Amino acid sequence: MSTRRRVVITGIGIISGHGVGREDVWRNACNGMACTAPITDMELGTSPVTIAAQARDFVVDDFVERRLARRADRVTHFALAAAQLATADAGLTISADGRDTGIILGTGTGGNHVRDENYQTMIERGVDRISPFAIPYSMCNHPPAEVAMLLGLRGPTMAMVTACAAGTDAIGTATAIIRRGDADVMLSGGTDAMITPLWIAGFDAMRVLSHHQNDPATAPRPFDSSRDGFVIGEGAAILVLEEREHAVRRGASILCEVAGYGASADAHHITDPDPSGRSQARAMRAAIADAGIPAHEIDYVNAHGGASRPGDPSEIAAIRAALGEEHAARTAVSATKSMHGHCMGATGAIEGAFTALAVANGIIPPTINLTELDPECVGVDHVIGQARTTTLRAAMSSNNGLGGHNAAIVLLPWGGE
Amino acid sequence: MTPRPLNARVVITGIGLVSPLGIGKAEVWEAARQGRSGAGPVTLFDASAHGAQIAFEVTGFDPLTFIDKRAARRMDRSSQLAVAAAGLAIEDAGLVIGADAERIGAVISTGNGGNATYEEAHHTLLTRGPERISPVALPMIICNMAAGHVSMTYGLQGPVSCILTACASSLHAIGEAADMIRRGAADVMLAGGSEAAVTPYAMGALDASRAMSHRNDDPTGASRPFDLNRDGFVLGEAGAVLVLERMDLALARNAPIIAEMSGYGATSDAHHITEPHPEGSEQARAMTRALASGQIDASTVDHVNAHATSTVAGDASEVHGIITALGGDHAASVAVSATKSMHGHCLGATGALEAALTTLAITHQMVPPTINLTDLDPACEGVDHVRTARAHRIRTALCSGFGFGGHNAVIALEAVTA
């Protein structure tokens, strides 16, 4: 154990409905700002759902050169921007050959806009009119590949696709890559831009989206008795993970340590979670064990909290099982999806970033729209409506994806040791 | 360096293949040994308006042999191929999944997920409106669902994920899965990939990237890696899954140990979105890192299953990379084969299919051929190209995969000596 390489977070780049850049986003999250609003810039036809949590403040030209901005997908724009924000935040200069630095980004479905436009072109104008960029710019691995090209990263580079757990799995896997010595620095996180007519229709057909059409800001409502599904969000978060000595040597400002990662599968149902939360609890326990701390030191859990009818209770059951009833009752829990929506493959990264900032700043961002706690979601200390200032010994971020993927990471404050 | 203890060594104990060369490892190896081609005109849709009209399809695949009817209806062909291949791999390994299911996981990759379902759903949206989209469409499309279905079908409750690096995907899957075992996150991992992209839009879009062969009048001669007259890759479809297992546990259950999964190297070109770096320098470094991570001496590499997709730029830079990594003298004696000449480019499944053939080459101490290699391109000289199957001593073999986006992955496999 003593010889294991340790991994710390030294920078965060983030884009969501809360804004652009760590400072704006964190301030707005701590102020409990709701991001859900009517979608105004898209033709949705007869779609019954017309609300989302869009990244409205994002201006692509601030981060991406014009030709690439025009051709590449919004999912890649987010990644390129978040990577630049993250490396700037970390004060990181990429080494000359870039061989000690890699990137792993989660995504749900890659470049939807590029794929959908080209499919429509084929239907309307013929197969020979498809763009040469249709495949390269819609691949799920395009965002990390394009970042690697922009910054000259020549270490391990890949995309992680585990639906809504992808951002968490990406951070965990990047940590493993640094620990085993295949890189000293990894950019890791996730990006998604799934607010499109096809995905809105596809999710709504599954009956998982909120229909708070008339009062968008009151949705989604994790853990609330009247929750009716999630709101699609979009954005990206990229964390700079660094081997501890590497960070200390260059005098980096260290936010916290990524101490543990655990993953498991439900093997239960393609869309519904295992109601017992048994496998989710296993991922949490594995992350806590990997961190080498007792479960009762987890003072905060940034929950998946997708505001789904079956999902929220099973997650609370998992937290209670993993931490023990007595400690769970004292553990602060918040679902920041209540504010920034469900950002799919980016969500685990955005929430991982919030968990890191909570540990670093001693502030827990709240769950908003939680007015009437569902009796099936009791047993933890919900942080409702307003941010809470406190000292955290350890914090966990947990996510679950369609397909039965569960992932959790444990972050520890940096004491300068 | 001290040798790895048995509980940090990972072995391959099972192979499951559903491929253009047949179903099951015996059928596939026999076809590869004979140098057969699985190519033909596209039959899965009407490709008459397409530039590329040929493909390596999986023929004779009945999903209901492997999957119950109701479940099969809710799976895209890409998931069906993965579930079938995983079932064959589990059977081949004699693996019984019971009380230890929490220690068994999967990394099943893909290039593009449920293509056929995507195209159907989008067509429905455009022609009949959002309310007509099927509730099962979205879960059938997403890239992680093959892994999800493998987990659900066989009850795997360990870590389950999908790593995506275009055409290198399933080699990253094997490499990361082996690391999960080494770091104690699982005892057994199913690792591989699946792809079913012989569909109107996916094939049309791949062709638009100008990387595909248009030798439509000669399907079996179209995929010709290293040949002077190559003109691009030919699309294939497949499901390919390996069972990776911690060596001490495999020995304890008397599992059939086929080869050792010893090393893994992953790098990135950071050069161009579709073109490889002409000197293959980062590809070479992936090979070097694979050898170093497995503590393997480069002089023991006797065989390389090359990525070699039959594109003009890619094949030449790859040979460059092999020479850089192994040294000119040794590279000249290394038996290199590009089995894509026989099974085509199966995108996200191709690395695992080639890793399986590399494993079988070690088992049989025989190198499968590169077919259609009639006029060796001078730019691809410098290695021992194998044109018909040949008995060969193989101590260590490398299997390489390189993807659009500049992703490079190489795994090193070793013969297991008692």
Contacts between the chains, C-beta under 8 A, distances in Angstrom:
chain1	res1	chain2	res2	distance
A	44	B	130	7.5
A	45	B	129	6.2
A	45	B	130	6.0
A	46	B	129	5.4
A	46	B	130	6.1
A	46	B	131	6.5
A	47	B	130	4.7
A	48	B	130	7.9
A	48	B	131	7.5
A	98	B	270	6.1
A	99	B	267	7.3
A	99	B	285	7.2
A	102	B	266	7.5
A	102	B	268	6.8
A	103	B	268	8.0
A	108	B	142	6.7
A	109	B	113	7.8
A	109	B	141	7.4
A	109	B	142	6.1
A	109	B	143	7.1
A	110	B	143	7.8
A	115	B	118	7.7
A	116	B	122	6.6
A	118	B	201	7.6
A	118	B	205	6.1
A	119	B	118	7.9
A	119	B	119	6.8
A	119	B	122	5.2
A	119	B	201	5.3
A	120	B	122	7.7
A	120	B	126	6.6
A	122	B	200	7.3
A	122	B	201	5.7
A	122	B	204	5.8
A	122	B	205	7.9
A	123	B	123	7.0
A	123	B	126	6.3
A	126	B	49	6.9
A	127	B	49	5.3
A	127	B	50	5.7
A	127	B	51	7.9
A	127	B	200	7.0
A	127	B	204	4.0
A	127	B	207	8.0
A	128	B	49	7.7
A	128	B	51	7.1
A	128	B	204	7.9
A	130	B	201	7.8
A	130	B	204	5.2
A	130	B	205	5.1
A	130	B	207	7.9
A	130	B	208	4.2
A	131	B	208	6.2
A	132	B	208	5.1
A	132	B	209	5.4
A	132	B	210	6.1
A	133	B	209	7.8
A	134	B	205	4.0
A	134	B	208	5.5
A	134	B	209	7.3
A	135	B	205	4.9
A	135	B	206	5.6
A	135	B	208	7.3
A	135	B	209	5.1
A	135	B	404	7.0
A	136	B	209	6.3
A	136	B	273	4.7
A	136	B	274	5.5
A	136	B	404	5.4
A	136	B	405	7.1
A	137	B	273	7.8
A	138	B	205	7.9
A	139	B	111	7.4
A	139	B	112	7.5
A	139	B	164	7.5
A	139	B	166	5.6
A	139	B	404	6.4
A	139	B	405	6.6
A	140	B	143	5.9
A	140	B	164	4.4
A	141	B	164	5.0
A	141	B	165	5.0
A	141	B	166	5.4
A	141	B	169	7.9
A	141	B	403	6.8
A	141	B	404	7.7
A	141	B	405	5.0
A	141	B	407	6.5
A	142	B	273	7.6
A	142	B	405	6.2
A	144	B	405	7.6
A	145	B	268	7.4
A	145	B	273	6.7
A	145	B	404	7.7
A	145	B	405	3.0
A	145	B	406	5.9
A	145	B	407	6.7
A	146	B	273	7.3
A	146	B	405	7.8
A	148	B	268	4.7
A	148	B	270	4.7
A	148	B	405	7.8
A	148	B	406	6.6
A	149	B	270	5.1
A	149	B	271	7.0
A	149	B	272	7.5
A	149	B	273	7.2
A	149	B	406	7.0
A	151	B	270	7.7
A	152	B	270	5.1
A	153	B	268	6.0
A	153	B	270	5.8
A	154	B	267	5.7
A	154	B	268	5.1
A	154	B	269	7.3
A	154	B	270	5.3
A	154	B	282	5.7
A	154	B	285	7.8
A	155	B	266	7.7
A	155	B	267	6.7
A	155	B	268	6.7
A	156	B	266	3.9
A	156	B	267	7.0
A	156	B	268	7.3
A	157	B	165	7.3
A	157	B	266	7.4
A	157	B	267	7.8
A	157	B	268	3.7
A	157	B	405	7.5
A	157	B	406	7.3
A	157	B	407	5.6
A	158	B	163	5.4
A	158	B	164	6.9
A	158	B	165	4.7
A	158	B	172	5.5
A	158	B	266	7.3
A	158	B	407	6.4
A	159	B	163	7.1
A	159	B	164	4.2
A	159	B	165	6.7
A	160	B	161	6.5
A	160	B	162	7.6
A	160	B	163	6.2
A	160	B	164	7.5
A	161	B	142	7.4
A	161	B	143	4.4
A	161	B	144	4.8
A	161	B	161	7.6
A	161	B	162	4.4
A	161	B	163	7.5
A	161	B	164	5.1
A	162	B	144	5.1
A	162	B	147	7.7
A	162	B	160	7.5
A	162	B	161	4.8
A	162	B	162	6.4
A	163	B	142	6.1
A	163	B	144	5.4
A	166	B	144	7.8
A	169	B	161	5.7
A	173	B	176	6.8
A	176	B	179	6.3
A	176	B	180	7.9
A	176	B	183	6.2
A	179	B	183	7.6
A	180	B	179	6.3
A	180	B	182	7.8
A	180	B	183	7.2
A	182	B	266	6.9
A	182	B	289	7.5
A	182	B	293	7.8
A	197	B	125	6.5
A	197	B	130	6.7
A	198	B	121	6.8
A	198	B	122	5.8
A	198	B	125	5.5
A	198	B	133	7.9
A	199	B	138	7.1
A	200	B	130	7.2
A	201	B	125	5.8
A	201	B	130	3.5
A	201	B	131	7.6
A	201	B	133	4.7
A	202	B	121	6.6
A	202	B	133	5.6
A	202	B	137	5.5
A	202	B	138	3.7
A	202	B	141	7.6
A	203	B	138	6.3
A	204	B	130	7.1
A	205	B	131	7.9
A	205	B	133	4.6
A	205	B	134	6.3
A	205	B	135	4.4
A	205	B	137	6.7
A	205	B	138	7.3
A	206	B	135	4.9
A	206	B	138	6.2
A	206	B	139	7.5
A	207	B	135	7.2
A	262	B	185	7.8
A	263	B	105	7.6
A	263	B	158	7.8
A	263	B	159	3.8
A	263	B	160	7.5
A	263	B	161	7.0
A	263	B	185	7.0
A	264	B	102	7.1
A	264	B	157	6.0
A	264	B	158	6.5
A	264	B	159	6.5
A	264	B	160	7.9
A	265	B	105	6.7
A	265	B	106	7.8
A	265	B	148	7.8
A	265	B	151	4.4
A	265	B	156	6.0
A	265	B	157	5.2
A	265	B	158	6.7
A	265	B	159	7.1
A	265	B	160	3.8
A	266	B	151	7.8
A	266	B	157	7.3
A	267	B	101	7.2
A	267	B	151	4.8
A	267	B	152	5.2
A	267	B	154	7.9
A	267	B	155	5.0
A	267	B	156	5.8
A	267	B	157	5.0
A	268	B	152	7.1
A	269	B	152	7.4
A	270	B	74	7.1
A	270	B	139	5.3
A	270	B	145	7.4
A	270	B	148	6.4
A	270	B	149	7.5
A	270	B	152	6.8
A	271	B	139	5.9
A	279	B	157	5.8
A	282	B	102	6.5
A	282	B	157	7.5
A	286	B	185	7.3
A	401	B	144	6.8
A	402	B	139	6.0
A	402	B	142	6.8
A	402	B	144	7.7
A	402	B	145	7.8
A	402	B	148	7.4
A	403	B	139	7.4
A	403	B	142	7.4
A	403	B	144	5.1
A	403	B	145	5.5
A	403	B	147	6.7
A	403	B	148	2.8
A	403	B	149	7.9
A	403	B	151	7.5
A	403	B	160	7.6
A	404	B	148	5.7
A	404	B	151	5.9
A	404	B	152	6.6
A	404	B	160	6.9
A	405	B	144	6.8
A	405	B	147	7.9
A	405	B	148	7.2
A	405	B	160	5.8
A	405	B	161	6.6
